[in-house]
Amino acid sequence: MTISAFERQLAQHGAPAMAGIKPANIITFPAQTEEEGFSVRELTELYGQRFRNGDLAFRVLCECSRSCLIMVYRPTLLRKQLRRPEIREMLEKEGYRGDDSLEEILELLSRRIRESRQQGGFPHEIGLFLGYPAEDVRGFIENRGQNYLYSCYWKVYSDVERAKAWCRRWERVRDGILKGLNSGVRIYDMFYTEPAA
């Protein structure tokens, strides 16, 4: 995969997390591409290194012969999200420990994704990591993905107007980043900031 193609996918599917208005996004890439260049894993590691001194991180969550799932996230925002009492309570019911480090929590999430995908599913708690409202994640689990009130980036079971506003905001951010890429600005130049001294 080329750097340009990788950045376009980051912009298309990871813009809210990169912009810091959402704790995380996940992006599915094909495992093999016909293009020359780098593997998705190599690019994920490269971007992780480029941003290692900032508050933007890239992580391979799951990789198989067909696809590679990466998470783009803001560690500070994600830690804050996972510390919220209602989020913490739901995650503890799923086997996550509240006193684990972010690295340990993400490792457990990776393991749960791999196990779920082998059975043709996906761990529903992923929505908590992605910043979706806890009541919507709970509603999805309780209703088995049915009976939702609205659907955009997730299935909404609570506040439809809030969901619509969030989706519009995320799309504006995505469109702005894609516009920057189209004008020749790289992701690194858009989002890298020197760490505070």
N, C-alpha and C positions, 0 to 999 in steps of 0.2 A: 504494500500500500504506500502511496506517496504521502508526504507530509501535508500537501495541499488537500488531498482527499480526507485524511485523518482530521485536519482542522475543520473542514466543512461539516463532517459528522459531529465533531465536538460542538460547533456552533448550532447545528440543527437540533441536537438532542441534549446538549449539556449547558446551554446558555444561562438558564436561571441560576444554576449552581456556580458557574464561572463568575457571574455578575454579583453573587453574594445575596441574592434575594430568595434563595432556597438552599437548604443544607447540602443536598446531593441530587444528582441525576444518574441514571444508569443508561448505558448505550450498548446495544448489541451490534457487533461487527461480524461479518463473515470471517471464519477462521483463515480461509485461503482466498486470495484474490488473484486474478490474472495479471494485475499490475505488477510491475517491478517496484522495488523499493524495500520497505521494512515490513516486518510482521507487526500485528497489532500489539503484541506483548512488548516488542522493542520500542515502539512509539510510545506506549504507555509508560514504560520505564524512562525513556528520554524526557518526556514531559514532566514526569515526577521529579526528575533531577533538575530540570530547568526551574521548576517552581518550588524546590525544596526549602528555600528560605522564606517563602511567602505563605499565605494561608489558602493555598489551593493545592489539592492533591489528586492523584490519579492512581487507580488500583484495579488490577485484574481480579474480578470476583469469581469468575468461572470460565474455564476454557475447555472446549471439546473439539472433536474433529470438524464440526459444522460451524461453530460460532465462538466468539470471545465476548464476554460480558464485562464491561469496565464500569467503574464508578468514578465520577468526577465529583469532588466534594470539597467543602470548606470545613476543615477540621474544627475550627472554633465554633462555627454554627452547628455542626453535627453534634459535637459534645453537648452544647446547650440544649439542642433538641432532645437528645437521649436522656438528659437529666430531668426533663419535665416530669412531674409525678405521674400523670396519666400515661405517658409514654413508657416510663420506667416500669410501671405496674404491668402494662400489657406485655412488654418484652420479657419481664421476669416469668410470666406465665408460659412463655415460649422457650424458657430455658436459658435466657441471658442473665448474667449476674450484674447487678448494679454497681458493684465495686471493681469490675473489670476495666482495664484500660480501653481506649478507643480501638487500639490495634487488636486486642483480644476479642472485642465485640465484633469487629469487622471480619476477623478470622472465623468466628462462629457463624456469622452470616454467610460467608463464602462456603463453608462446609454445608450449611443448610440448603443453600442454592444448589450445590452439586448433588446432594442427596435427593432433593425434590425433582430436579431435572431428570435424574435417572428414572424416576417414577412418572414422568410426564407432567409434573406440576411446577409450582413456584411457591416459596414461603410467603404467605400473605403479609407478614410483618414488615416486608420490604417498604411498604408505604409509609411506615413510621420513620424510616431512615430518609425517605425522600421528601419529608415535610408535609405529607398529606394529613389532614385533621384526624386525630385519634378516633373521633366518632364515625368518620367515614371508613376507616380501616376496620373498626369494630363492626360497622354495618355490613361491610363486604363479607367479613368472616361469618357473621350470623346469618346473612341472607344467601351465602354461597354465590355471591356475584349477581344475584337477581334482585328485582324490586327496587332498583336505584332510582333516584329522582332526576338525575342528570349525569351526563358522562362527557368529560373532556380528556384530560390526561389521566384521570382516575374516575372511578364510579362514586358518585356523590350521594350520600344518604342523609345529609344534614342541611347545611346552609348553601342553597343553590346560588344565590346572588354573590356570596363571597367566592365561591368556586369560579363563577363566570368572570369576576373581576381579576382573580389570580391568573386565570388562563389568558385573559387579554394582556395582562402585564407581562407574563412569560413570553407571549408571542411577540410583543413589542421589543423586548430585550433580544430575543432570537433574531428578529428582522434587523435590528441595529448591528448585531455582531456579523451577520451575513453580509450586510452592506459594507461594513469595514473590511471583511475578507475580500469582497468583490473589488474594493478600491486598492487592494494590495497590502493592507495592514495585517500583520501576523497576530495570532492569538497571544503569543508571548508579549508582544508590544502593547496589546490592549489591556492585559491583566497583570503583568508583573509589576510589583511595587517593592521597593527596598524595605526590608524589615526595619521596624523601629529600633533605635539604638538603646 
